[in-house]
């Protein structure tokens, strides 16, 4: 394959079904002859096709002998819609970050892996950026999928404490309002001042919810500690979503990790999206995958 700039990646569009038969899309960058595939999951409000981060990561994975399937989860973009297949017919379902139920990410990732297995892939790396980190971690916790050989976590920030910081004194009142909306049957109505539906907002604002706990760096990180597969973590030192120095995040993750192998990369001056530092990040991911 000819070398392409990071704004371009050769591959093919693939439509796949989540385990509950939601029609989703992804882009497969192939390393021909490989049985190793990295599933890449976008962050909150993101998708597989905008920006160059997923493209750069795919090129880095190619150098390590991996194909990459960058997917849309049902939380792609802020608002969207998808078709649910049922028999010969289907119905349209409103989806997107504002409305998604976080726990359904396991159905989406499971569907992507199933689609890749049909193409002959047998070993997988799960990579996520931002909220994609919570999603790949949650999938592995729920399934203990032994075909997953490693987790690659790119900017796994603390959404729970970031949300508390953003809302300040309004946080407790906003959480109470969201819970009342849920009780009143308005789970998909938007909570004022948040941009999220009630159930989506509580997913990051209520520690009873798994998404809020997974990377709560002031908490026990018990779920993260259950992971035994090798874990690679990358942060930019100017991550605008971090509420602690990212070096502290790495230290806390390493202390709580139960993984057989733990690696990390801190990229100086890089932000949460790694804009301008994609090549450095891709090289780090490539080096990590080679050790697998």
Secondary structure, DSSP 8 states (H G I E B T S, - for coil): -----TT----EEEEEE-TT-BEEEEEEE--TT--EEEEEE--TT--SSSSSHHHHHHHHHHHTT-EEEEE--TT-SSSEEEEEEETTEEEEEEESTTT--GGGHHHHHHHHHHHHHHTT--EEEEEEETHHHHHHHHHHHHH--TTEEEEEEES---HHHHHHHHHGGGHHHHHHHHHHHHHTT-TTSB-TTTSSBHHHHHHHH-TTSHHHHHT-TTS--HHHHT--SEEEEEEETT-TT-SS-HHHHHHHHHHH---S-EEEEEETT--TT-TT-HHHHHHHHHHHHHT-
